[in-house]
């Protein structure tokens, strides 16, 4: 697809890109809040008519490139990868063996004032985004335009101003952070802060330290408190919170846990449970892969950033089983291959990053892990996870072999040995992939019929072709309808005869449709139509009998 010949004007509105993208997604039928007529349900989203097409196109591209036509391996030979579809609910011992029952939890803290629950490791980041914190930073003259300099030192650069702190507490603070100690009892809080600073006039502290000071009413009793990102109130001590959704099986709910089951938090374990069946019933042997696409569920405490962190999401996972001695070779292969694939889906190299996870940060069973990260608007200038590539060794098969008492070893008759294969796992978020595509595709240019438009890769676009009669008379609708009925057999098309041609182009641009075909008053004379390119807005005259070939070439470029 050719690149735009003119640069979009740098005239984007002040509202954040994510706010505009979220609004566009709802207005054009990509993504809606789930249960919206009942006020919505945090962490759940529904895909609309365009959104489900985009998601399915990305899913189908992954399935084609991983299962139907897998990549060539290091030796130049096609890889052997098969697909399965396993149940969302598995035997509960599955999650004991995998470690999810005992270890799949996060340290959580609850605000004693507003009762909201937060992941302990997310609180500082959330404070950086909190509106009351930005307001307080402005009042204390830290940073510019509400930008927090959380790592900078305040004393020595900007002296603590107790008067400004009190004024903020009495005005903005009462509404913005009613739970904050400075707001609830400014006299007591400011008095001990003043004493503390008088005792050590040269003391330096960060802005985050300052937030803990103003969140603490009586330091000698409680110690410094980290404030609630929502209201500034006191937080409880961290406690563990299991992230798996529980359910029950059976007609009668038992008094004990005999009927307890879980909604899967990942699709990978279903693959491990069926590894032996696939090995016994398919003509595969290591190295080979088993792929799956499906829903997973995690009871995220702080779902946020649109569809980036949700409680119900879809994954595209593949477990690649290899001889133990070849593990690192295949890990490097898949980490590079998955980066290449995302670039092929239209994500720019500048917005992708391979983050190698260090020894102290990756899972204990992993010999190597790389996160393929994307520069989302809400993480910029940093990156957020899009896909993980993990070398899981033989941990999962060993655990399931132990818990199930079923021998899962592979018998290598050629080399007269038995072994548990090691596993490389490329695990991509389909939901996050859709978000990355939308973020990458979003364009803003006031010179166009619609300032907002989506520059999606044509093969992934929900609608490939818009077909319009210029006016709804003089034989134009009949020609346009005939063309539509022909092309829709191959491509997702939309026939539209309403409103001005400019408004129809605008609607198609917002939907990311790469081509619009217009039947005009000359068509009956020259047997040709006008095809408009979404990216360049350039128009080309093409003979009717050449339209199918023209579109086919453009959609495969």
Secondary structure, DSSP 8 states (H G I E B T S, - for coil): ----SS---S---SS-HHHHHHHHHHHTTSEEETTGGGT--TT-EEE-HHHHHHHHHHHHHHHIIIIIT--B-TTSSB--EEE----SB--THHHHHHTHHHH-EEEEEEBTTT--EEEGGGHHHHHHH-HHHHHHHHHTT-SSTT---TTSB-TTTS---HHHHHHHIIIIIHHH-TT-HHHH-HHHHHHHHHHHHHHTTT---BHHHHHHHHT-S-HHHH------TTT---B---EEEE-S-EEE-SSS--SSSTTEEEB-S-SHHHHHHHHHHHHHHSS--SSEEEEEEEEEE---SS-BTTTTB-SEEEEEEEEEEE-GGGHHHHHHHHHHHHHHHHHHTT--GGGEEEEE--TTTS-TT-SEEEEEEE--TTTTTS-EEEEEEEEEETHHHHHHHHHHT----EEETTTTEEE--EEEEEEEEHHHHHHHHHHHHEEE-TTSSSSEEE---TTT-S--EEEEESSS-TTHHHHHHHHHHHHTTTS-EEE--SS-HHHHHHHHHHHT--EEEEE-TTHHHHSEEEEEETTT--EEEEEGGGHHHHHHHHHH-
